[in-house]
Amino acid sequence: MWQAYLRSLSVPTLLLTWVAASAFGVLGGPFGTFEWLTVGERLVYWPSLWALGITIGCALRLLYEEVLQIRNFWSYALLEASSLGLLMAFPYHSLLHYLAEIDHAHLPSLLQLGAYNFVMTFFCVSLRRLFYPESKGSATGEDEVRPVSDWQSAAPQADAASYASPADPEPAFSPDATCEPEPDALTTPRLLQRLPKARQGDIWHLQSRDHYVHVTTSKGSHQVLIRLADAMAELEGVQGLQVHRSHWVAEEAVAEGRKLNSKAELTLRNGAVIPVSRTYLSDAEDAGFFDLDEGPQGYRLS
């Protein structure tokens, strides 16, 4: 858990948020700090309080997402903003009273400071989700996993029957794929150790979502606070490849590969449909995920 907390603090946008918010506080002097505090005192007041708020905010985010398993963005954003608003109101009030040396009656109320922290925290959480590199594609839906039923409505009826056929005369994979695995393949991937025992099965699919990687196995799915590149590095012995900037698939998990209207996608054994971007399309074809003899309408994995 401690390592996950340190990784959450290493997000580049947090440093940018701290610098921008601190500069706004020092130069703008909200809540009377421009009149009551000197420049040097504002340089102490705002950067220190924002640093404290960011460290506490990361801990709250880890609590809500990883421990309490709250996945909906708006839910944990409101919870984080509300909690941080309540927790930070007193430090803001106390430090301002200490530095300004004025009577409490002239200071902003705890309610005002709490409301300020709520608004700023919610704004920063929204910016973090908007600009964090691994989450850009999700806003447009380009990297989302779609149900297999979406293909059934898009593909022609005649082709749908052939895709459902269990028999295919020429398998795309060589027979060696069913042979006994090499000794290295028997090694348990380190990524599995991050999952609950009830979810530790054959790894089928990885998808990056904001700061997390959604790991799908033969026994279910679980979200892990890790970068996609680091998760892929912990897949010792698992044969597969990255097919999209946000997706990795295991070879054994792919049930069907298809192309339609210039879009390539893979259907997994659990029915999930994974997008294949142009950048990784040739790699997917080299891996045998597509049978180019099926015709122009679609490609089916043998």
C-alpha positions in Angstrom: 0.0 0.0 0.0 2.9 2.4 0.8 4.4 1.8 -2.7 1.0 2.5 -4.3 0.8 5.8 -2.3 4.2 6.8 -3.5 3.3 6.1 -7.1 0.2 8.2 -6.8 2.3 11.1 -5.6 4.6 10.8 -8.6 1.9 11.8 -11.1 3.4 14.8 -13.0 0.2 16.8 -12.9 0.4 17.0 -9.1 3.6 19.1 -9.3 2.0 21.3 -11.9 -1.1 21.7 -9.7 1.0 22.5 -6.7 3.0 25.2 -8.5 -0.1 26.8 -10.2 -2.2 26.8 -7.0 0.7 28.1 -4.9 1.4 30.9 -7.4 -2.3 31.9 -7.4 -2.3 32.1 -3.6 1.0 34.1 -3.3 0.1 36.5 -6.1 -3.6 36.8 -5.6 -3.7 36.6 -1.9 -7.3 35.3 -1.4 -9.1 35.5 1.9 -7.3 38.7 2.9 -3.8 37.1 2.8 -2.7 39.8 0.4 -3.4 42.5 3.0 -2.5 40.6 6.2 0.6 38.7 5.1 3.9 39.8 3.6 5.2 38.2 0.4 7.5 36.0 2.4 4.7 34.9 4.7 2.5 34.1 1.7 5.4 32.1 0.2 5.2 30.0 3.4 1.4 29.9 3.8 0.1 28.8 0.4 2.8 26.4 -0.8 2.9 24.6 2.5 -0.8 24.2 2.8 -1.2 23.1 -0.8 1.6 20.5 -0.3 -0.2 19.2 2.8 -3.5 19.1 0.9 -2.1 17.2 -2.0 -0.4 14.5 0.2 -3.6 14.0 2.2 -5.7 14.0 -1.0 -3.6 11.2 -2.5 -4.1 9.2 0.6 -7.9 9.8 0.5 -8.0 8.8 -3.2 -6.1 5.6 -2.5 -8.6 4.9 0.4 -11.7 5.4 -1.7 -10.5 3.7 -4.9 -8.3 0.9 -3.8 -9.6 0.0 -0.3 -13.3 0.9 -0.6 -13.3 0.0 -4.3 -15.2 3.1 -5.3 -14.7 3.2 -9.1 -17.1 5.9 -10.3 -15.2 9.1 -10.9 -17.8 11.5 -9.7 -18.4 9.5 -6.5 -14.8 9.5 -5.4 -14.2 13.0 -6.6 -17.0 14.4 -4.5 -15.9 12.2 -1.5 -12.3 13.4 -1.8 -13.3 17.0 -2.2 -15.7 16.9 0.7 -13.2 15.1 3.0 -10.3 17.3 2.1 -12.4 20.4 2.6 -13.3 19.4 6.1 -9.7 18.3 7.0 -7.9 21.3 5.6 -10.2 24.1 6.9 -8.6 24.0 10.4 -4.9 24.2 9.2 -5.8 27.1 6.8 -7.5 28.9 9.7 -4.9 28.2 12.3 -1.8 29.1 10.2 -3.4 32.3 9.0 -4.2 33.3 12.6 -0.5 32.6 13.6 1.1 34.5 10.7 -1.3 37.4 10.5 -1.5 37.9 14.3 -5.0 39.3 14.1 -8.2 38.5 16.0 -10.2 35.4 15.0 -13.2 37.6 14.4 -11.5 39.1 11.3 -10.5 35.8 9.9 -12.5 33.9 7.3 -14.7 31.3 8.9 -14.0 27.6 8.9 -17.0 27.1 6.6 -15.6 29.6 4.1 -12.2 27.9 4.1 -13.8 24.5 3.8 -15.9 25.6 0.9 -12.8 27.0 -0.8 -10.9 23.7 -0.3 -13.9 21.7 -1.6 -14.1 23.8 -4.9 -10.3 23.8 -5.5 -9.9 20.1 -4.7 -12.8 19.1 -7.0 -11.3 21.3 -9.8 -7.9 19.8 -9.4 -9.2 16.2 -9.4 -11.1 17.0 -12.6 -8.0 18.4 -14.2 -5.9 15.4 -13.1 -8.4 13.1 -14.8 -8.5 15.3 -17.9 -4.8 15.7 -18.5 -3.3 12.5 -17.1 -1.8 10.8 -20.2 -3.2 7.3 -19.8 -6.8 8.5 -19.5 -7.1 10.8 -22.6 -8.5 8.1 -24.8 -11.4 7.2 -22.5 -13.1 10.5 -23.0 -13.8 9.7 -26.6 -14.5 6.0 -26.0 -11.7 5.0 -28.4 -10.0 2.7 -25.9 -13.1 1.3 -24.2 -13.9 -2.5 -24.2 -17.2 -3.1 -26.0 -19.6 -6.0 -25.6 -19.6 -8.6 -28.4 -23.2 -7.7 -29.2 -22.0 -4.5 -30.8 -20.4 -6.5 -33.6 -23.5 -8.5 -34.2 -25.5 -5.3 -35.1 -22.7 -4.0 -37.4 -21.7 -7.1 -39.3 -23.7 -8.5 -42.2 -26.0 -11.5 -41.4 -24.3 -13.8 -43.8 -20.9 -13.2 -42.2 -22.2 -13.5 -38.7 -23.0 -17.2 -39.2 -19.6 -18.0 -40.6 -17.9 -16.2 -37.6 -19.9 -18.3 -35.2 -18.8 -21.6 -36.8 -16.6 -23.6 -34.4 -14.7 -25.4 -37.2 -12.0 -23.9 -39.4 -9.8 -26.0 -41.6 -6.6 -24.0 -41.2 -5.7 -22.8 -37.7 -3.9 -19.5 -37.5 -1.6 -20.7 -34.7 1.0 -23.4 -35.1 0.5 -26.7 -33.2 3.4 -25.7 -31.0 1.0 -23.4 -29.1 -0.6 -26.4 -27.5 2.7 -28.1 -26.5 4.0 -28.3 -23.0 5.2 -24.8 -21.9 8.8 -23.9 -21.5 10.2 -23.9 -17.9 10.1 -20.1 -17.9 6.4 -20.1 -18.7 5.7 -22.0 -15.5 6.8 -19.0 -13.5 3.9 -17.2 -11.8 3.7 -13.6 -13.1 4.4 -11.0 -10.4 1.3 -9.1 -11.5 -0.9 -12.0 -10.1 0.5 -11.3 -6.6 -1.2 -7.9 -6.7 -4.6 -9.5 -7.2 -6.9 -11.1 -4.6 -6.5 -14.9 -4.5 -10.1 -15.3 -5.8 -9.0 -13.4 -9.0 -5.7 -15.2 -9.5 -6.2 -17.1 -12.7 -4.8 -17.0 -16.3 -4.2 -13.4 -17.2 -6.3 -12.5 -20.3 -6.4 -8.7 -20.7 -4.9 -5.5 -19.3 -6.5 -2.0 -19.7 -5.1 1.2 -18.4 -7.7 3.4 -16.7 -6.5 6.7 -15.3 -3.9 5.8 -12.7 -5.0 2.1 -12.7 -4.7 -1.0 -14.8 -7.8 -3.2 -15.0 -6.6 -6.8 -14.9 -8.9 -9.4 -16.3 -8.2 -13.1 -15.6 -10.0 -16.4 -16.2 -11.4 -15.9 -12.7 -12.6 -12.3 -12.9 -11.2 -8.8 -12.9 -9.5 -6.4 -10.4 -8.0 -2.9 -10.6 -4.4 -2.3 -9.6 -2.7 1.0 -9.0 0.1 0.7 -11.5 1.1 2.0 -14.9 0.4 -0.2 -18.0 4.1 -0.4 -18.9 5.0 -1.6 -15.4 2.1 -4.1 -15.4 3.3 -5.5 -18.7 6.8 -5.9 -17.3 5.3 -8.2 -14.5 3.8 -10.7 -17.0 6.6 -13.2 -16.8 5.7 -16.4 -18.8 2.5 -15.0 -20.3 2.5 -14.8 -24.1 0.7 -11.8 -25.5 1.1 -8.3 -26.9 0.0 -4.7 -26.7 -2.7 -3.9 -29.3 -3.6 -0.4 -28.3 -2.0 2.3 -26.1 -4.4 1.3 -23.4 -4.7 -2.5 -24.0 -2.7 -5.6 -23.8 -4.1 -9.1 -24.6 -2.9 -12.6 -23.9 -2.7 -14.9 -27.0 -4.7 -17.6 -25.3 -7.5 -15.2 -24.5 -8.2 -14.2 -28.1 -11.2 -16.0 -29.6 -11.8 -14.0 -32.7 -10.2 -11.2 -34.7 -12.2 -9.0 -37.1 -12.0 -5.9 -39.2 -15.0 -3.8 -40.3 -15.1 -0.3 -41.8 -11.3 0.2 -41.3 -11.6 -0.7 -37.6 -9.8 -3.8 -36.2 -11.0 -5.4 -33.0 -10.4 -8.6 -31.1 -13.0 -10.6 -29.3 -11.8 -12.4 -26.1 -13.0 -15.7 -24.7 -15.1 -13.8 -22.2 -16.9 -11.9 -25.0 -15.2 -8.5 -24.5 -14.3 -6.7 -27.7 -10.9 -5.0 -27.6 -9.8 -2.3 -30.1 -6.7 -2.7 -32.2 -5.1 0.6 -33.1 -3.3 1.2 -36.4 0.0 1.4 -34.5 -0.2 -2.1 -33.3 -2.2 -3.7 -36.2 0.8 -5.2 -37.9 1.9 -6.8 -34.7 -1.5 -8.3 -34.2 -1.5 -9.7 -37.7 2.0 -11.1 -37.3 0.8 -12.9 -34.1 -1.9 -14.7 -36.1 -4.9 -12.9 -34.7 -6.4 -12.3 -38.1 -7.0 -14.7 -41.0 -6.8 -12.7 -44.2 -8.5 -15.4 -46.2 -11.9 -14.7 -44.8 -12.7 -11.8 -47.2 -13.0 -8.0 -47.1 -15.9 -7.9 -44.6 -14.1 -9.3 -41.6 -11.3 -11.4 -40.3 -11.8 -14.4 -38.1 -9.3 -16.1 -35.8 -9.0 -19.8 -36.5 
